[in-house]
Amino acid sequence: MNRLPYPKYVIWYMVFVILMIGIAPRAEAGLAPSATLTLPKADRAQDMQKVQQILEKKMIRERLAQLGFRQGEIKSRLDQMSDQQLHQFAQRLDQIKVGGDGVGIVIAVLVIIVLVVLLLQLTGHRVRIT
């Protein structure tokens, strides 16, 4: 009978690691051009309206008040922003997710469950519920 130099679970662990490394996307890097990009002209009135709509929400007003910002101070800071800064700020407001997405947590839990089941199978343990 042939005796393996490594235990069975080490071999399966290495197979799993090699498969995971093979699945990972390849990252490629390159030099970025040093010239600045010219962005299309932003509509200041439209961006200001979008920011004002967000600032009018009760939760946002209360949180800003807790942080020590007054309405006049917020308005003066918005007026000091350049058109480009205001446009970027308005675009970022669209990307905000209030509660965040739970996809990362779900994937992490599933990966942990798969690893535990795989480890139990490789070590030969049986789980019995009585």
The first five atom37 places (N, CA, C, CB, O) and aatype in JSON, in Angstrom:
{
  "aatype": [12, 2, 1, 10, 14, 18, 14, 11, 18, 19, 9, 17, 18, 12, 19, 13, 19, 9, 10, 12, 9, 7, 9, 0, 14, 1, 0, 6, 0, 7, 10, 0, 14, 15, 0, 16, 10, 16, 10, 14, 11, 0, 3, 1, 0, 5, 3, 12, 5, 11, 19, 5, 5, 9, 10, 6, 11, 11, 12, 9, 1, 6, 1, 10, 0, 5, 10, 7, 13, 1, 5, 7, 6, 9, 11, 15, 1, 10, 3, 5, 12, 15, 3, 5, 5, 10, 8, 5, 13, 0, 5, 1, 10, 3, 5, 9, 11, 19, 7, 7, 3, 7, 19, 7, 9, 19, 9, 0, 19, 10, 19, 9, 9, 19, 10, 19, 19, 10, 10, 10, 5, 10, 16, 7, 8, 1, 19, 1, 9, 16],
  "atom_mask": [
    [1, 1, 1, 1, 1],
    [1, 1, 1, 1, 1],
    [1, 1, 1, 1, 1],
    [1, 1, 1, 1, 1],
    [1, 1, 1, 1, 1],
    [1, 1, 1, 1, 1],
    [1, 1, 1, 1, 1],
    [1, 1, 1, 1, 1],
    [1, 1, 1, 1, 1],
    [1, 1, 1, 1, 1],
    [1, 1, 1, 1, 1],
    [1, 1, 1, 1, 1],
    [1, 1, 1, 1, 1],
    [1, 1, 1, 1, 1],
    [1, 1, 1, 1, 1],
    [1, 1, 1, 1, 1],
    [1, 1, 1, 1, 1],
    [1, 1, 1, 1, 1],
    [1, 1, 1, 1, 1],
    [1, 1, 1, 1, 1],
    [1, 1, 1, 1, 1],
    [1, 1, 1, 0, 1],
    [1, 1, 1, 1, 1],
    [1, 1, 1, 1, 1],
    [1, 1, 1, 1, 1],
    [1, 1, 1, 1, 1],
    [1, 1, 1, 1, 1],
    [1, 1, 1, 1, 1],
    [1, 1, 1, 1, 1],
    [1, 1, 1, 0, 1],
    [1, 1, 1, 1, 1],
    [1, 1, 1, 1, 1],
    [1, 1, 1, 1, 1],
    [1, 1, 1, 1, 1],
    [1, 1, 1, 1, 1],
    [1, 1, 1, 1, 1],
    [1, 1, 1, 1, 1],
    [1, 1, 1, 1, 1],
    [1, 1, 1, 1, 1],
    [1, 1, 1, 1, 1],
    [1, 1, 1, 1, 1],
    [1, 1, 1, 1, 1],
    [1, 1, 1, 1, 1],
    [1, 1, 1, 1, 1],
    [1, 1, 1, 1, 1],
    [1, 1, 1, 1, 1],
    [1, 1, 1, 1, 1],
    [1, 1, 1, 1, 1],
    [1, 1, 1, 1, 1],
    [1, 1, 1, 1, 1],
    [1, 1, 1, 1, 1],
    [1, 1, 1, 1, 1],
    [1, 1, 1, 1, 1],
    [1, 1, 1, 1, 1],
    [1, 1, 1, 1, 1],
    [1, 1, 1, 1, 1],
    [1, 1, 1, 1, 1],
    [1, 1, 1, 1, 1],
    [1, 1, 1, 1, 1],
    [1, 1, 1, 1, 1],
    [1, 1, 1, 1, 1],
    [1, 1, 1, 1, 1],
    [1, 1, 1, 1, 1],
    [1, 1, 1, 1, 1],
    [1, 1, 1, 1, 1],
    [1, 1, 1, 1, 1],
    [1, 1, 1, 1, 1],
    [1, 1, 1, 0, 1],
    [1, 1, 1, 1, 1],
    [1, 1, 1, 1, 1],
    [1, 1, 1, 1, 1],
    [1, 1, 1, 0, 1],
    [1, 1, 1, 1, 1],
    [1, 1, 1, 1, 1],
    [1, 1, 1, 1, 1],
    [1, 1, 1, 1, 1],
    [1, 1, 1, 1, 1],
    [1, 1, 1, 1, 1],
    [1, 1, 1, 1, 1],
    [1, 1, 1, 1, 1],
    [1, 1, 1, 1, 1],
    [1, 1, 1, 1, 1],
    [1, 1, 1, 1, 1],
    [1, 1, 1, 1, 1],
    [1, 1, 1, 1, 1],
    [1, 1, 1, 1, 1],
    [1, 1, 1, 1, 1],
    [1, 1, 1, 1, 1],
    [1, 1, 1, 1, 1],
    [1, 1, 1, 1, 1],
    [1, 1, 1, 1, 1],
    [1, 1, 1, 1, 1],
    [1, 1, 1, 1, 1],
    [1, 1, 1, 1, 1],
    [1, 1, 1, 1, 1],
    [1, 1, 1, 1, 1],
    [1, 1, 1, 1, 1],
    [1, 1, 1, 1, 1],
    [1, 1, 1, 0, 1],
    [1, 1, 1, 0, 1],
    [1, 1, 1, 1, 1],
    [1, 1, 1, 0, 1],
    [1, 1, 1, 1, 1],
    [1, 1, 1, 0, 1],
    [1, 1, 1, 1, 1],
    [1, 1, 1, 1, 1],
    [1, 1, 1, 1, 1],
    [1, 1, 1, 1, 1],
    [1, 1, 1, 1, 1],
    [1, 1, 1, 1, 1],
    [1, 1, 1, 1, 1],
    [1, 1, 1, 1, 1],
    [1, 1, 1, 1, 1],
    [1, 1, 1, 1, 1],
    [1, 1, 1, 1, 1],
    [1, 1, 1, 1, 1],
    [1, 1, 1, 1, 1],
    [1, 1, 1, 1, 1],
    [1, 1, 1, 1, 1],
    [1, 1, 1, 1, 1],
    [1, 1, 1, 1, 1],
    [1, 1, 1, 1, 1],
    [1, 1, 1, 1, 1],
    [1, 1, 1, 0, 1],
    [1, 1, 1, 1, 1],
    [1, 1, 1, 1, 1],
    [1, 1, 1, 1, 1],
    [1, 1, 1, 1, 1],
    [1, 1, 1, 1, 1],
    [1, 1, 1, 1, 1]
  ],
  "atom_positions": [
    [[0.84, -1.17, 0.0], [0.0, 0.0, 0.0], [0.89, 1.24, 0.0], [-0.96, 0.0, 1.21], [1.81, 1.34, 0.8]],
    [[0.61, 2.15, -0.88], [1.38, 3.4, -0.97], [1.0, 4.34, 0.14], [1.17, 4.08, -2.33], [-0.18, 4.57, 0.4]],
    [[1.99, 4.88, 0.79], [1.78, 5.83, 1.89], [2.07, 7.22, 1.35], [2.69, 5.49, 3.13], [3.16, 7.47, 0.82]],
    [[1.11, 8.15, 1.48], [1.31, 9.52, 1.03], [2.25, 10.25, 1.99], [-0.05, 10.26, 0.92], [2.15, 10.08, 3.21]],
    [[3.17, 11.07, 1.44], [4.1, 11.79, 2.32], [3.4, 12.88, 3.14], [5.21, 12.41, 1.5], [3.93, 13.29, 4.18]],
    [[2.22, 13.36, 2.7], [1.49, 14.38, 3.43], [0.1, 13.87, 3.75], [1.41, 15.7, 2.61], [-0.48, 13.09, 2.99]],
    [[-0.43, 14.29, 4.86], [-1.8, 13.88, 5.18], [-2.79, 14.37, 4.12], [-2.21, 14.42, 6.57], [-2.55, 15.35, 3.41]],
    [[-3.89, 13.68, 4.04], [-4.9, 13.95, 3.03], [-5.44, 15.39, 3.13], [-6.05, 12.96, 3.17], [-5.68, 16.02, 2.1]],
    [[-5.63, 15.91, 4.33], [-6.2, 17.25, 4.48], [-5.24, 18.33, 4.0], [-6.58, 17.51, 5.93], [-5.69, 19.38, 3.54]],
    [[-3.93, 18.1, 4.09], [-2.95, 19.07, 3.59], [-3.02, 19.13, 2.07], [-1.52, 18.71, 4.05], [-2.95, 20.21, 1.47]],
    [[-3.16, 17.97, 1.45], [-3.26, 17.92, -0.01], [-4.51, 18.65, -0.48], [-3.27, 16.45, -0.51], [-4.45, 19.43, -1.43]],
    [[-5.64, 18.41, 0.16], [-6.89, 19.07, -0.22], [-6.81, 20.58, 0.04], [-8.08, 18.45, 0.53], [-7.34, 21.38, -0.72]],
    [[-6.15, 20.95, 1.12], [-5.99, 22.37, 1.41], [-5.18, 23.04, 0.29], [-5.3, 22.57, 2.78], [-5.53, 24.13, -0.15]],
    [[-4.11, 22.41, -0.15], [-3.28, 22.98, -1.22], [-4.06, 23.06, -2.53], [-2.0, 22.14, -1.41], [-3.93, 24.05, -3.26]],
    [[-4.86, 22.04, -2.84], [-5.69, 22.09, -4.04], [-6.65, 23.27, -3.97], [-6.47, 20.77, -4.22], [-6.82, 24.0, -4.95]],
    [[-7.27, 23.46, -2.81], [-8.21, 24.57, -2.63], [-7.5, 25.91, -2.8], [-8.86, 24.49, -1.24], [-8.03, 26.8, -3.47]],
    [[-6.33, 26.07, -2.2], [-5.58, 27.33, -2.3], [-5.18, 27.61, -3.74], [-4.34, 27.29, -1.4], [-5.29, 28.75, -4.21]],
    [[-4.72, 26.61, -4.45], [-4.32, 26.8, -5.84], [-5.51, 27.2, -6.7], [-3.67, 25.51, -6.4], [-5.39, 28.05, -7.58]],
    [[-6.67, 26.59, -6.45], [-7.87, 26.96, -7.18], [-8.27, 28.4, -6.89], [-9.01, 26.02, -6.85], [-8.65, 29.13, -7.8]],
    [[-8.2, 28.82, -5.64], [-8.57, 30.18, -5.27], [-7.61, 31.2, -5.89], [-8.59, 30.34, -3.75], [-8.04, 32.27, -6.32]],
    [[-6.34, 30.88, -5.94], [-5.37, 31.78, -6.56], [-5.63, 31.88, -8.06], [-3.92, 31.29, -6.3], [-5.46, 32.95, -8.65]],
    [[-6.04, 30.78, -8.68], [-6.33, 30.77, -10.11], [-7.57, 31.57, -10.45], [0.0, 0.0, 0.0], [-7.67, 32.1, -11.56]],
    [[-8.51, 31.67, -9.53], [-9.76, 32.39, -9.77], [-9.56, 33.89, -9.62], [-10.84, 31.9, -8.82], [-10.26, 34.67, -10.27]],
    [[-8.65, 34.31, -8.78], [-8.44, 35.73, -8.48], [-8.11, 36.5, -9.75], [-7.32, 35.91, -7.44], [-7.31, 36.03, -10.57]],
    [[-8.7, 37.67, -9.94], [-8.43, 38.45, -11.15], [-7.01, 38.99, -11.17], [-9.43, 39.61, -11.27], [-6.42, 39.29, -10.13]],
    [[-6.48, 39.11, -12.34], [-5.13, 39.61, -12.52], [-5.15, 41.13, -12.49], [-4.51, 39.1, -13.83], [-6.01, 41.75, -13.13]],
    [[-4.24, 41.73, -11.78], [-4.15, 43.19, -11.73], [-3.0, 43.64, -12.62], [-3.94, 43.7, -10.26], [-1.88, 43.15, -12.52]],
    [[-3.32, 44.56, -13.49], [-2.29, 45.09, -14.37], [-2.16, 46.59, -14.13], [-2.63, 44.8, -15.86], [-3.16, 47.29, -13.95]],
    [[-0.95, 47.06, -14.12], [-0.69, 48.47, -13.85], [0.01, 49.1, -15.05], [0.15, 48.64, -12.56], [0.64, 48.42, -15.86]],
    [[-0.11, 50.39, -15.13], [0.56, 51.11, -16.2], [0.76, 52.56, -15.78], [0.0, 0.0, 0.0], [0.27, 52.98, -14.74]],
    [[1.47, 53.28, -16.58], [1.71, 54.68, -16.28], [0.48, 55.5, -16.64], [2.96, 55.19, -17.03], [-0.12, 55.29, -17.69]],
    [[0.12, 56.43, -15.79], [-1.0, 57.31, -16.04], [-0.48, 58.59, -16.69], [-1.77, 57.62, -14.74], [0.61, 59.05, -16.35]],
    [[-1.24, 59.15, -17.6], [-0.79, 60.4, -18.22], [-0.76, 61.52, -17.19], [-1.7, 60.78, -19.41], [-1.6, 61.58, -16.29]],
    [[0.19, 62.41, -17.33], [0.34, 63.49, -16.37], [-0.54, 64.69, -16.69], [1.79, 63.93, -16.3], [-0.71, 65.57, -15.85]],
    [[-1.1, 64.74, -17.87], [-1.96, 65.86, -18.24], [-3.28, 65.76, -17.49], [-2.21, 65.89, -19.78], [-3.81, 64.67, -17.28]],
    [[-3.8, 66.89, -17.09], [-5.07, 66.89, -16.38], [-6.2, 66.71, -17.37], [-5.24, 68.18, -15.56], [-6.15, 67.21, -18.49]],
    [[-7.22, 66.01, -16.94], [-8.37, 65.79, -17.79], [-9.3, 66.99, -17.73], [-9.11, 64.51, -17.39], [-9.47, 67.6, -16.67]],
    [[-9.89, 67.31, -18.83], [-10.86, 68.39, -18.84], [-12.24, 67.78, -18.73], [-10.73, 69.28, -20.12], [-12.67, 67.03, -19.61]],
    [[-12.92, 68.09, -17.67], [-14.25, 67.57, -17.43], [-15.27, 68.51, -18.05], [-14.52, 67.39, -15.93], [-15.03, 69.71, -18.18]],
    [[-16.42, 67.95, -18.45], [-17.43, 68.84, -19.04], [-17.91, 69.87, -18.03], [-18.63, 68.01, -19.55], [-17.89, 69.63, -16.82]],
    [[-18.32, 71.01, -18.52], [-18.75, 72.11, -17.67], [-19.97, 71.69, -16.86], [-19.05, 73.37, -18.5], [-20.95, 71.19, -17.41]],
    [[-19.88, 71.9, -15.58], [-20.96, 71.51, -14.68], [-21.98, 72.65, -14.58], [-20.41, 71.14, -13.29], [-21.62, 73.82, -14.63]],
    [[-23.24, 72.28, -14.42], [-24.29, 73.26, -14.22], [-24.4, 73.54, -12.74], [-25.65, 72.76, -14.81], [-24.92, 72.71, -11.98]],
    [[-23.92, 74.69, -12.31], [-23.84, 75.02, -10.89], [-25.23, 75.07, -10.25], [-23.14, 76.36, -10.7], [-25.4, 74.61, -9.12]],
    [[-26.21, 75.6, -10.94], [-27.55, 75.72, -10.36], [-28.17, 74.34, -10.1], [-28.46, 76.53, -11.28], [-28.79, 74.11, -9.07]],
    [[-27.98, 73.44, -11.07], [-28.53, 72.09, -10.91], [-27.83, 71.35, -9.76], [-28.38, 71.3, -12.23], [-28.48, 70.68, -8.97]],
    [[-26.51, 71.48, -9.69], [-25.76, 70.82, -8.61], [-26.13, 71.41, -7.25], [-24.24, 70.97, -8.85], [-26.28, 70.67, -6.27]],
    [[-26.29, 72.72, -7.18], [-26.66, 73.37, -5.92], [-28.05, 72.92, -5.48], [-26.61, 74.91, -6.08], [-28.29, 72.73, -4.29]],
    [[-28.96, 72.75, -6.44], [-30.3, 72.28, -6.12], [-30.26, 70.87, -5.55], [-31.2, 72.33, -7.36], [-30.97, 70.56, -4.59]],
    [[-29.43, 70.01, -6.13], [-29.31, 68.63, -5.65], [-28.75, 68.6, -4.22], [-28.4, 67.81, -6.6], [-29.24, 67.85, -3.38]],
    [[-27.73, 69.41, -3.96], [-27.14, 69.47, -2.62], [-28.15, 70.03, -1.62], [-25.86, 70.34, -2.63], [-28.25, 69.54, -0.49]],
    [[-28.89, 71.05, -2.02], [-29.9, 71.64, -1.13], [-30.99, 70.64, -0.77], [-30.52, 72.89, -1.77], [-31.46, 70.61, 0.36]],
    [[-31.4, 69.81, -1.74], [-32.41, 68.79, -1.47], [-31.93, 67.81, -0.41], [-32.78, 68.05, -2.76], [-32.69, 67.39, 0.46]],
    [[-30.67, 67.45, -0.48], [-30.12, 66.52, 0.51], [-30.03, 67.21, 1.87], [-28.72, 66.02, 0.07], [-30.35, 66.6, 2.89]],
    [[-29.6, 68.48, 1.89], [-29.45, 69.19, 3.15], [-30.78, 69.5, 3.82], [-28.69, 70.47, 2.93], [-30.82, 69.77, 5.02]],
    [[-31.87, 69.47, 3.07], [-33.18, 69.76, 3.65], [-33.76, 68.57, 4.42], [-34.14, 70.16, 2.55], [-34.74, 68.73, 5.15]],
    [[-33.17, 67.4, 4.28], [-33.68, 66.24, 5.01], [-33.42, 66.41, 6.5], [-33.03, 64.95, 4.48], [-32.37, 66.91, 6.91]],
    [[-34.38, 66.0, 7.28], [-34.34, 66.22, 8.73], [-33.13, 65.53, 9.38], [-35.63, 65.72, 9.38], [-32.46, 66.11, 10.23]],
    [[-32.86, 64.29, 8.97], [-31.74, 63.54, 9.56], [-30.42, 64.25, 9.3], [-31.69, 62.11, 8.99], [-29.57, 64.34, 10.19]],
    [[-30.25, 64.74, 8.09], [-29.0, 65.4, 7.73], [-28.84, 66.7, 8.52], [-28.95, 65.69, 6.21], [-27.76, 66.99, 9.04]],
    [[-29.93, 67.48, 8.6], [-29.86, 68.74, 9.37], [-29.51, 68.48, 10.82], [-31.2, 69.49, 9.29], [-28.68, 69.19, 11.39]],
    [[-30.14, 67.46, 11.43], [-29.87, 67.16, 12.84], [-28.43, 66.71, 13.04], [-30.83, 66.08, 13.36], [-27.78, 67.11, 14.01]],
    [[-27.93, 65.89, 12.14], [-26.56, 65.41, 12.27], [-25.55, 66.55, 12.11], [-26.28, 64.3, 11.23], [-24.57, 66.62, 12.85]],
    [[-25.79, 67.43, 11.16], [-24.9, 68.58, 10.98], [-24.95, 69.51, 12.19], [-25.27, 69.36, 9.71], [-23.94, 70.09, 12.58]],
    [[-26.14, 69.65, 12.79], [-26.27, 70.47, 14.0], [-25.5, 69.83, 15.15], [-27.75, 70.67, 14.38], [-24.88, 70.54, 15.94]],
    [[-25.54, 68.51, 15.25], [-24.78, 67.81, 16.3], [-23.28, 68.03, 16.11], [-25.1, 66.31, 16.29], [-22.53, 68.11, 17.09]],
    [[-22.85, 68.12, 14.87], [-21.43, 68.33, 14.59], [-21.02, 69.79, 14.75], [-21.1, 67.85, 13.18], [-19.83, 70.12, 14.66]],
    [[-22.0, 70.67, 14.98], [-21.68, 72.07, 15.25], [-21.78, 73.0, 14.05], [0.0, 0.0, 0.0], [-21.27, 74.12, 14.1]],
    [[-22.41, 72.56, 12.98], [-22.56, 73.39, 11.8], [-23.91, 74.1, 11.84], [-22.43, 72.55, 10.51], [-24.94, 73.49, 12.12]],
    [[-23.89, 75.4, 11.56], [-25.13, 76.17, 11.46], [-25.51, 76.29, 9.99], [-24.98, 77.58, 12.12], [-24.67, 76.12, 9.11]],
    [[-26.79, 76.59, 9.73], [-27.27, 76.68, 8.35], [-26.53, 77.77, 7.56], [-28.78, 76.96, 8.33], [-26.19, 77.56, 6.39]],
    [[-26.29, 78.9, 8.18], [-25.57, 79.98, 7.5], [-24.15, 79.59, 7.15], [0.0, 0.0, 0.0], [-23.64, 79.94, 6.09]],
    [[-23.51, 78.88, 8.06], [-22.13, 78.44, 7.82], [-22.08, 77.43, 6.66], [-21.54, 77.8, 9.11], [-21.17, 77.48, 5.84]],
    [[-23.04, 76.54, 6.61], [-23.09, 75.55, 5.52], [-23.3, 76.26, 4.19], [-24.21, 74.51, 5.76], [-22.64, 75.94, 3.2]],
    [[-24.21, 77.22, 4.17], [-24.5, 77.96, 2.94], [-23.26, 78.73, 2.47], [-25.68, 78.93, 3.15], [-22.97, 78.75, 1.27]],
    [[-22.53, 79.35, 3.4], [-21.34, 80.11, 3.0], [-20.24, 79.18, 2.47], [-20.8, 80.93, 4.18], [-19.52, 79.54, 1.55]],
    [[-20.12, 78.0, 3.05], [-19.11, 77.05, 2.56], [-19.48, 76.54, 1.18], [-18.97, 75.87, 3.53], [-18.6, 76.35, 0.33]],
    [[-20.76, 76.3, 0.94], [-21.18, 75.86, -0.4], [-20.93, 76.95, -1.43], [-22.67, 75.46, -0.4], [-20.55, 76.66, -2.56]],
    [[-21.14, 78.21, -1.05], [-20.91, 79.32, -1.98], [-19.43, 79.49, -2.31], [-21.46, 80.62, -1.39], [-19.09, 79.97, -3.39]],
    [[-18.56, 79.09, -1.39], [-17.11, 79.21, -1.61], [-16.56, 78.12, -2.53], [-16.38, 79.17, -0.28], [-15.46, 78.25, -3.05]],
    [[-17.32, 77.05, -2.72], [-16.85, 75.94, -3.56], [-16.82, 76.37, -5.02], [-17.73, 74.69, -3.38], [-17.68, 77.12, -5.48]],
    [[-15.83, 75.87, -5.75], [-15.79, 76.12, -7.19], [-16.85, 75.25, -7.87], [-14.37, 75.83, -7.76], [-17.41, 74.34, -7.27]],
    [[-17.11, 75.55, -9.14], [-18.11, 74.78, -9.89], [-17.73, 73.3, -9.95], [-18.26, 75.34, -11.3], [-18.58, 72.43, -9.82]],
    [[-16.46, 73.05, -10.15], [-15.98, 71.67, -10.27], [-16.13, 70.93, -8.93], [-14.51, 71.65, -10.73], [-16.57, 69.79, -8.91]],
    [[-15.77, 71.58, -7.84], [-15.9, 70.95, -6.52], [-17.36, 70.66, -6.2], [-15.3, 71.86, -5.44], [-17.69, 69.59, -5.68]],
    [[-18.23, 71.6, -6.5], [-19.65, 71.41, -6.24], [-20.22, 70.28, -7.09], [-20.42, 72.71, -6.51], [-21.06, 69.51, -6.62]],
    [[-19.76, 70.17, -8.32], [-20.22, 69.09, -9.2], [-19.77, 67.73, -8.65], [-19.69, 69.3, -10.63], [-20.55, 66.79, -8.62]],
    [[-18.52, 67.63, -8.23], [-18.02, 66.38, -7.66], [-18.79, 66.02, -6.39], [-16.52, 66.5, -7.35], [-19.14, 64.86, -6.19]],
    [[-19.06, 66.99, -5.56], [-19.81, 66.76, -4.32], [-21.21, 66.26, -4.64], [-19.89, 68.06, -3.48], [-21.69, 65.32, -3.99]],
    [[-21.88, 66.86, -5.61], [-23.23, 66.44, -5.99], [-23.22, 65.03, -6.57], [-23.82, 67.42, -7.01], [-24.15, 64.26, -6.32]],
    [[-22.2, 64.7, -7.33], [-22.1, 63.34, -7.87], [-21.89, 62.32, -6.77], [-20.96, 63.26, -8.9], [-22.45, 61.23, -6.82]],
    [[-21.09, 62.65, -5.79], [-20.83, 61.72, -4.69], [-22.06, 61.51, -3.82], [-19.68, 62.22, -3.83], [-22.22, 60.45, -3.22]],
    [[-22.93, 62.5, -3.75], [-24.16, 62.35, -2.99], [-25.04, 61.27, -3.6], [-24.92, 63.67, -2.93], [-25.77, 60.58, -2.88]],
    [[-24.99, 61.11, -4.93], [-25.78, 60.08, -5.59], [-25.25, 58.67, -5.26], [-25.77, 60.3, -7.1], [-26.01, 57.71, -5.3]],
    [[-23.98, 58.57, -4.96], [-23.37, 57.26, -4.73], [-23.5, 56.78, -3.29], [-21.93, 57.31, -5.11], [-23.18, 55.63, -2.99]],
    [[-23.95, 57.64, -2.39], [-24.04, 57.28, -0.98], [-25.16, 56.28, -0.77], [-24.27, 58.52, -0.1], [-26.27, 56.47, -1.25]],
    [[-24.85, 55.21, -0.07], [-25.86, 54.23, 0.3], [-26.06, 54.37, 1.81], [-25.43, 52.76, -0.1], [-25.1, 54.29, 2.58]],
    [[-27.28, 54.57, 2.21], [-27.57, 54.9, 3.6], [-27.11, 53.8, 4.54], [-29.05, 55.17, 3.78], [-26.36, 54.06, 5.48]],
    [[-27.55, 52.59, 4.31], [-27.2, 51.5, 5.2], [-26.05, 50.67, 4.68], [0.0, 0.0, 0.0], [-25.62, 49.73, 5.35]],
    [[-25.56, 50.99, 3.53], [-24.54, 50.18, 2.91], [-25.19, 48.93, 2.34], [0.0, 0.0, 0.0], [-26.33, 48.61, 2.67]],
    [[-24.47, 48.23, 1.49], [-25.03, 46.99, 0.98], [-24.44, 45.84, 1.76], [-24.75, 46.84, -0.53], [-23.27, 45.86, 2.14]],
    [[-25.24, 44.84, 2.0], [-24.83, 43.71, 2.83], [-24.22, 42.58, 2.03], [0.0, 0.0, 0.0], [-24.06, 41.48, 2.56]],
    [[-23.87, 42.83, 0.77], [-23.35, 41.77, -0.08], [-22.02, 41.24, 0.46], [-23.17, 42.28, -1.51], [-21.8, 40.03, 0.47]],
    [[-21.16, 42.11, 0.92], [-19.86, 41.68, 1.45], [-20.0, 40.79, 2.66], [0.0, 0.0, 0.0], [-19.27, 39.81, 2.8]],
    [[-20.93, 41.12, 3.54], [-21.15, 40.32, 4.74], [-21.71, 38.96, 4.37], [-22.09, 41.04, 5.71], [-21.28, 37.95, 4.93]],
    [[-22.65, 38.92, 3.44], [-23.25, 37.65, 3.02], [-22.19, 36.75, 2.4], [-24.39, 37.89, 2.03], [-22.14, 35.55, 2.69]],
    [[-21.35, 37.31, 1.54], [-20.29, 36.53, 0.91], [-19.32, 36.01, 1.95], [-19.55, 37.36, -0.15], [-18.91, 34.85, 1.88]],
    [[-18.93, 36.83, 2.92], [-18.0, 36.4, 3.96], [-18.59, 35.25, 4.78], [-17.65, 37.58, 4.88], [-17.89, 34.29, 5.08]],
    [[-19.87, 35.34, 5.13], [-20.51, 34.27, 5.9], [-20.55, 32.99, 5.08], [-21.93, 34.69, 6.32], [-20.28, 31.91, 5.62]],
    [[-20.9, 33.08, 3.8], [-20.94, 31.89, 2.96], [-19.56, 31.24, 2.81], [-21.49, 32.24, 1.58], [-19.45, 30.02, 2.83]],
    [[-18.53, 32.05, 2.66], [-17.16, 31.51, 2.55], [-16.77, 30.8, 3.84], [-16.15, 32.64, 2.23], [-16.17, 29.73, 3.79]],
    [[-17.11, 31.37, 4.98], [-16.78, 30.72, 6.26], [-17.53, 29.4, 6.4], [-17.13, 31.65, 7.45], [-16.95, 28.41, 6.84]],
    [[-18.8, 29.38, 6.02], [-19.56, 28.14, 6.11], [-18.97, 27.06, 5.2], [-21.03, 28.38, 5.73], [-18.84, 25.91, 5.61]],
    [[-18.61, 27.44, 3.98], [-18.0, 26.48, 3.05], [-16.68, 25.96, 3.61], [-17.78, 27.12, 1.66], [-16.41, 24.76, 3.52]],
    [[-15.88, 26.83, 4.18], [-14.6, 26.39, 4.75], [-14.79, 25.43, 5.92], [-13.78, 27.6, 5.2], [-14.06, 24.45, 6.05]],
    [[-15.76, 25.71, 6.77], [-16.02, 24.83, 7.92], [-16.49, 23.46, 7.43], [-17.06, 25.46, 8.86], [-16.02, 22.44, 7.92]],
    [[-17.42, 23.45, 6.47], [-17.9, 22.17, 5.94], [-16.77, 21.41, 5.27], [-19.05, 22.4, 4.94], [-16.64, 20.2, 5.46]],
    [[-15.96, 22.1, 4.49], [-14.82, 21.46, 3.82], [-13.83, 20.9, 4.83], [-14.12, 22.46, 2.9], [-13.34, 19.78, 4.66]],
    [[-13.55, 21.65, 5.87], [-12.63, 21.18, 6.9], [-13.18, 19.95, 7.62], [-12.36, 22.3, 7.91], [-12.44, 19.01, 7.91]],
    [[-14.48, 19.96, 7.91], [-15.09, 18.8, 8.56], [-15.05, 17.58, 7.65], [-16.54, 19.11, 8.95], [-14.8, 16.47, 8.13]],
    [[-15.27, 17.76, 6.37], [-15.23, 16.64, 5.43], [-13.81, 16.08, 5.29], [-15.75, 17.09, 4.08], [-13.62, 14.86, 5.23]],
    [[-12.84, 16.97, 5.23], [-11.45, 16.53, 5.04], [-10.9, 15.82, 6.27], [-10.57, 17.7, 4.7], [-10.1, 14.9, 6.14]],
    [[-11.32, 16.23, 7.46], [-10.81, 15.58, 8.67], [-11.61, 14.36, 9.03], [-10.83, 16.55, 9.83], [-11.24, 13.62, 9.94]],
    [[-12.72, 14.13, 8.33], [-13.49, 12.91, 8.57], [-14.45, 13.02, 9.74], [0.0, 0.0, 0.0], [-15.0, 11.99, 10.15]],
    [[-14.69, 14.14, 10.29], [-15.62, 14.32, 11.39], [-17.05, 14.29, 10.88], [-15.34, 15.64, 12.13], [-17.35, 14.75, 9.78]],
    [[-17.91, 13.73, 11.69], [-19.34, 13.7, 11.38], [-20.08, 14.51, 12.43], [-19.89, 12.24, 11.33], [-19.78, 14.42, 13.62]],
    [[-21.04, 15.29, 11.99], [-21.87, 16.05, 12.91], [-23.23, 15.38, 12.97], [-21.99, 17.55, 12.46], [-23.91, 15.22, 11.95]],
    [[-23.61, 14.99, 14.17], [-24.9, 14.32, 14.37], [-25.76, 15.18, 15.27], [-24.72, 12.91, 14.96], [-25.33, 15.58, 16.35]],
    [[-26.96, 15.44, 14.83], [-27.9, 16.2, 15.64], [-28.97, 15.21, 16.13], [-28.54, 17.4, 14.83], [-29.65, 14.55, 15.34]],
    [[-29.08, 15.15, 17.44], [-30.06, 14.19, 18.01], [-31.17, 14.91, 18.72], [-29.38, 13.22, 18.98], [-32.08, 14.27, 19.25]]
  ]
}
